[in-house]
């Protein structure tokens, strides 16, 4: 509003911005941020055998 925008335009922009960033951080949280932060101390740990099946949660 201090830059000449109307209250309605500011409300629309704020709503869009909040929804957009919520979606982005929600997706990153669901992915676990693993691709952004690599923890090198866990790179030599033993991995689960391929034959082990994770139980279905749902």
N, C-alpha and C positions, 0 to 999 in steps of 0.2 A: 504494500500500500504506500510505503514511502517512496517507491520508485514509480508511482503513477498508476499502479494496477488497481482495479476495482476490488471490492470485498469478495464479490462472486468469483472473479478470476483467481484470486488468492486462495479461496476455499477449494476450488476445483484443482488447482495446482498442488496444494497441500495434500488433498485426498489422494490424488494420483501418485504423488511422491511417496506417501506413507504406504500405499498398497504395493507399489513397485519394490521398495526396499524391504518390506515384509516378505514378499515373495522371494526375492534374491536371498536374503538371509535364511529363510525357511528351507530353500533348496540346498544351500550350503550346509546347513545344520543336518539335514537328512543325509547328505553325502558324507558327513563327518569331517569336512575340511581336510581330508587326507591328502588331497592333491596340492594343497597350499603349504602345509607344514609337514615336512618329512623328518621323522624322528630317527636319526641314524643309530641310536643306541639299540633300537629294536630290530635293526636290519639283519642281525645274525641270530635271532631267536629261531627256535624250531617252529616250523609251520605245521599245521594240522595235516594229517594224511588225506589224500584225495578221497579215499574210500569212506571217510566219516561223513555222514549226512546230518546236517543241522535239523533239529526238530521244527516242525511247522508251528508257528505261534498262533496263527489265526485258524 
